[in-house]
Amino acid sequence: MVELIPESCTARLDPQKIFGRAAPLHVDLGCGDGAFLFALATRMPEKNFLGVERIAGRVEKACCKADKIDNMRVLRFETGYAVKYLLPERSVEIFHLLFPDPWPKRRHHRRRIVTAGFLRTIWMALKENGILRIATDHLGYFTRISRLAEESSLFAFMQPSGEDDFPASAFEKKFASTGARIYRLELRKVSPVM
């Protein structure tokens, strides 16, 4: 079953049971139609890939892609909830957060996914030295995310991977076609300074 339906909405998932094997786990937060995740899973069959998406139509499209390979599953849940309550601690090798909604109007900024609390839950779910990859076309949101990461002692900044290291997501293709600049950030989990 490629669409993952948890037995409980409050119990942690068991990646080994879900995939039928132990392998490093990549999670695409807001995976959309699953094109990026499918391309990545095809490229790296030795790893497991989980897409998290809340919109039913997108989940259906992602599941059609996941049905063609063994190492991809899709979870229909809100991203923040899935990270905080469903992903086990120290279970994820890499999180991909590509083009999260920037909620550009000031009055909507509280709806943005990346907050100090969200970074803490990502940190909990990441394995030691795990990575959070973020891409956005919105400079203001990129600046805010960078500042939050800088203020946190949970992550170290890394040189972002090159554009060719990962497949382009649908949003990246869309924004690149308009000439928009893409801002990238890679954060590595570190032990917090007490």
Secondary structure as UniProt FT lines:
FT   STRAND          3..4
FT   HELIX           15..19
FT   STRAND          25..29
FT   TURN            32..33
FT   HELIX           35..43
FT   TURN            45..46
FT   STRAND          48..53
FT   HELIX           56..66
FT   TURN            67..68
FT   STRAND          72..76
FT   HELIX           79..81
FT   HELIX           82..86
FT   TURN            89..90
FT   STRAND          92..98
FT   HELIX           106..111
FT   HELIX           116..125
FT   STRAND          126..136
FT   HELIX           139..151
FT   STRAND          155..158
FT   HELIX           163..165
FT   HELIX           170..177
FT   TURN            178..179
FT   STRAND          183..189
//
